[in-house]
């Protein structure tokens, strides 16, 4: 099926070009996309140059989504473009920052990063004088509005029309979930929150890892193991969906159970580890303090944001500014605003 390439606004700048090529160009040239390089994925970005950031996670999801879509004979360009945009709305400090913003906004509609991704591509980014936003195609915006994983529960949006998302959107959901788990195994090992010995409790890992245990030599065998895991998931999705033309792409029950087991293992040993819990608590405190400082002292906002308060309301404008921050800028603003 050809993706719906209609756009919300008349767009002479897109005329005569491939619609998804235009969308890809606008996303990767957006300020929100550039800022992902300094936003946390799981491990706080300033702690190491080697952990995933929100940008490298996005690129891994985009690659995997494209591979999966091609293997399923779907539109690989659409899957890639959706993946490139799927986390544009993430605030600083990863999911800890999202929880902090949701708490700050509990009496003002809450916060959900997928909903904010749509606000970015539909309004906040405005590189063209003819319209607000990036004016992406309907197909891309629909997939963003219906993006759904254990960590993604999109808020209300007109594009949530009760119909299932395009299959390419479901492919991005799968790619996001798989990339998240696989790269967190690698980062967890590098952070010394995991060991190859503890991973041996997982049948999924035992089937993929062929290196030694108990020594640093595992480092030279880690990437092949991750590649084998990824290929197993890809092959399972292709085999499970062979001949299925009217159902969304999915994993087999066996691999779904093993992925659930892996995610539970990561929650216990990585996400709920004392080290990450302490870092997340500090991040929540910093982001909340910055948010409250702007609400109390709106004159500290940049002039272009202050001008929007009358139309959009103070809490909405502060959210737009804070959610767009990188980790390091949020830390700098926390230090600057501390004495107010």
C-alpha positions in Angstrom: 0.0 0.0 0.0 1.3 3.4 -0.9 1.8 5.7 2.2 -0.5 8.6 2.5 1.7 11.5 1.3 -0.8 14.3 1.9 0.4 17.2 4.1 -1.4 19.5 6.5 -0.3 22.7 4.7 0.2 23.6 1.1 3.9 23.0 0.5 5.5 24.2 -2.7 8.9 23.4 -1.2 8.1 19.6 -1.4 6.8 19.7 -5.0 8.5 17.3 -7.4 10.4 15.4 -4.7 9.8 12.0 -3.1 7.6 12.7 -0.1 9.5 10.5 2.3 12.9 11.9 1.2 11.5 15.3 2.0 10.3 14.1 5.4 13.7 12.5 6.2 15.6 15.6 5.2 13.4 17.8 7.4 13.7 15.5 10.4 17.5 15.1 10.3 18.0 18.8 9.8 15.7 19.8 12.7 17.1 21.3 15.9 15.2 18.7 17.9 17.1 15.9 16.1 20.5 17.5 16.7 19.8 17.9 20.4 19.3 14.1 20.7 23.0 13.7 20.7 23.2 15.2 24.2 20.1 13.5 25.7 20.2 10.4 27.9 19.0 7.1 26.6 19.4 5.0 29.9 22.8 5.9 31.2 23.3 9.7 31.8 25.0 11.0 28.7 27.7 13.0 30.5 29.0 9.9 32.4 30.7 8.3 29.4 31.3 8.8 25.7 30.6 5.1 25.1 27.0 4.7 26.3 24.1 5.1 24.0 22.5 8.5 23.8 19.0 9.3 22.6 20.5 10.0 19.1 22.5 6.7 18.8 19.4 4.8 20.0 17.4 6.5 17.3 19.8 5.6 14.6 19.9 2.0 15.8 16.1 1.9 15.7 16.0 3.4 12.2 18.5 0.8 10.9 16.6 -2.1 12.4 13.2 -0.7 11.3 14.5 -0.5 7.7 15.9 -4.0 7.8 12.7 -5.4 9.2 10.4 -3.5 6.8 12.4 -4.7 3.8 12.4 -8.3 5.0 8.6 -8.1 5.4 8.3 -6.4 1.9 6.9 -3.3 3.5 7.9 0.3 2.8 11.4 0.6 4.3 11.6 4.3 3.7 8.5 5.0 5.7 9.7 2.8 8.6 13.0 4.5 8.6 11.6 8.0 8.6 9.1 7.2 11.5 12.0 5.8 13.5 14.1 8.9 13.0 11.3 11.0 14.4 10.0 8.7 17.1 11.9 10.1 20.0 12.2 13.8 19.1 10.0 14.7 22.1 12.1 13.0 24.7 13.1 15.5 27.5 16.6 15.5 29.1 17.6 12.6 31.4 15.7 9.9 29.6 12.7 8.3 31.2 13.6 9.8 34.6 13.2 13.2 33.0 9.9 12.2 31.5 8.6 11.1 34.9 9.7 14.4 36.4 7.9 16.4 33.8 4.8 14.3 34.2 4.8 15.0 37.9 5.4 18.8 37.3 2.4 18.8 35.0 0.1 16.4 36.9 -2.5 19.3 37.2 -1.9 20.6 33.7 -2.5 17.7 31.4 0.6 15.6 32.2 3.5 14.9 29.8 4.2 12.1 27.4 7.1 12.2 25.0 5.3 10.8 22.0 2.7 13.4 22.2 5.5 16.0 22.5 7.2 14.5 19.4 4.0 15.4 17.5 4.0 18.9 18.9 7.6 19.3 17.7 7.0 18.2 14.2 3.6 19.9 13.9 4.3 23.2 15.6 7.5 23.9 17.6 9.9 23.4 14.7 9.4 26.2 12.2 12.2 26.4 9.7 9.9 27.6 6.8 8.0 30.9 6.8 5.0 29.3 4.9 3.9 27.1 7.8 4.6 26.0 11.4 6.1 22.6 12.0 7.8 20.4 9.5 4.6 19.6 7.6 5.4 15.9 7.4 3.3 13.5 5.5 0.1 12.1 7.0 1.6 8.5 7.0 4.5 9.5 9.2 2.4 11.6 11.6 -0.1 8.8 11.9 2.6 6.3 12.8 4.0 8.7 15.4 0.6 9.2 16.9 0.1 5.4 17.3 3.6 4.5 18.4 3.1 1.9 21.2 5.6 -0.1 23.2 6.0 -1.0 27.0 7.6 2.5 27.3 5.4 4.4 24.9 1.7 5.3 25.6 0.9 8.2 23.3 -1.5 10.8 24.6 -4.7 11.9 22.8 -4.3 13.2 19.3 -6.7 13.6 16.3 -4.7 11.0 14.4 -5.6 8.4 16.9 -8.8 7.5 15.0 -9.3 4.0 16.3 -7.9 2.3 13.3 -4.7 0.2 13.6 -1.4 1.9 12.6 0.2 1.2 9.2 2.3 -2.0 9.4 5.4 0.2 9.1 4.5 1.9 12.3 4.2 -1.5 14.0 7.7 -2.4 12.6 9.1 0.7 14.3 7.4 -0.3 17.6 9.2 -3.7 17.3 12.5 -2.2 16.3 12.3 0.3 19.2 11.7 -2.5 21.7 14.4 -4.8 20.3 17.0 -2.1 20.0 16.3 -0.9 23.5 16.9 -4.4 25.0 19.9 -5.4 22.9 21.9 -2.2 23.3 21.1 -2.1 27.1 22.7 -5.6 27.4 25.9 -4.2 25.9 25.8 -0.9 27.9 24.9 -2.9 31.0 28.0 -5.0 30.6 30.2 -2.0 30.0 28.8 -0.3 33.1 29.6 -3.5 35.1 25.9 -3.8 36.1 25.8 -7.1 34.2 28.2 -9.9 33.8 28.3 -12.7 31.2 27.9 -15.1 34.1 24.6 -13.5 35.2 23.4 -13.4 31.6 23.9 -17.1 31.4 20.5 -17.5 33.2 18.8 -16.4 30.0 18.2 -19.1 27.3 18.2 -16.4 24.7 21.7 -15.3 25.7 23.0 -18.8 26.0 22.0 -19.5 22.4 23.8 -16.4 21.1 27.0 -16.1 23.2 29.9 -18.2 22.2 32.8 -16.6 24.2 34.5 -17.1 27.5 33.2 -16.1 30.9 35.0 -14.9 34.0 37.6 -12.8 32.1 37.7 -9.5 30.2 38.0 -11.6 27.0 34.2 -11.4 26.7 34.6 -7.9 25.1 35.8 -9.4 21.9 32.8 -11.8 21.7 30.0 -9.4 22.6 29.2 -7.8 19.3 28.8 -11.2 17.5 26.4 -12.3 20.3 24.3 -9.1 19.9 24.3 -9.6 16.1 23.1 -13.2 16.5 20.4 -12.1 18.9 19.2 -9.4 16.5 19.2 -11.8 13.5 17.2 -14.3 15.5 14.6 -11.8 16.2 14.5 -10.7 12.5 14.2 -14.2 11.3 11.5 -15.0 13.8 9.4 -12.0 12.8 9.7 -12.8 9.1 8.8 -16.5 9.6 5.9 -15.7 12.0 4.4 -13.2 9.5 5.0 -15.2 6.3 1.9 -15.1 4.2 0.1 -12.8 6.7 -1.3 -9.9 4.7 -4.0 -8.5 7.1 -2.4 -8.7 10.5 0.3 -6.5 12.1 3.9 -7.8 12.2 4.7 -9.6 15.4 7.1 -12.0 17.2 6.2 -15.6 17.7 4.9 -16.5 21.2 8.2 -18.2 22.0 10.4 -15.2 21.2 7.9 -12.8 22.8 8.2 -14.8 26.0 12.0 -14.7 25.8 12.0 -11.0 25.0 9.8 -10.4 28.0 12.2 -12.4 30.1 15.2 -10.3 28.9 13.4 -7.1 29.6 12.5 -8.2 33.1 16.2 -9.2 33.6 17.3 -5.7 32.5 14.8 -4.0 34.8 16.1 -6.0 37.8 19.8 -5.7 37.1 20.1 -2.4 35.2 17.2 0.0 35.4 16.4 -0.7 39.1 20.1 -1.0 40.1 21.1 1.3 43.0 23.5 3.2 40.7 20.9 4.1 38.1 18.2 4.7 40.7 20.4 7.3 42.4 21.3 8.9 39.1 17.6 9.0 38.1 16.6 10.5 41.4 19.1 13.3 41.0 18.0 13.9 37.4 14.4 14.2 38.5 15.3 16.7 41.2 17.3 18.8 38.8 14.7 18.9 36.1 11.9 19.6 38.6 13.8 22.4 40.1 14.5 24.0 36.7 10.8 23.7 35.7 9.6 25.2 39.0 12.1 28.1 38.6 10.8 29.1 35.2 7.2 28.9 36.4 8.0 31.1 39.4 10.3 33.4 37.4 9.0 33.4 33.8 11.2 36.4 32.9 14.1 33.9 33.0 12.8 32.3 29.8 14.2 33.4 26.5 12.2 36.3 24.9 10.8 34.2 22.1 9.3 31.8 24.7 7.9 34.6 26.9 6.0 36.0 23.9 4.1 32.7 23.6 2.8 32.7 27.2 -0.3 34.8 26.5 -1.4 32.4 23.7 -0.3 29.0 25.1 -0.2 29.4 28.8 2.8 29.5 31.2 3.0 25.7 31.9 2.8 24.8 28.2 5.6 27.2 27.3 7.9 26.1 30.2 7.3 22.5 29.1 8.3 23.3 25.5 11.5 24.9 26.7 12.5 22.4 29.3 11.6 19.3 27.2 13.8 20.6 24.4 16.9 20.9 26.6 19.9 18.6 26.4 21.2 17.1 29.6 24.1 19.5 29.9 22.0 22.6 29.2 19.6 21.5 31.9 22.5 21.1 34.3 23.8 24.6 33.4 20.4 26.2 33.9 20.0 24.4 37.2 23.2 26.0 38.4 22.2 29.4 37.0 18.8 29.4 38.5 19.7 27.9 41.9 19.9 31.3 43.7 16.6 32.7 42.5 
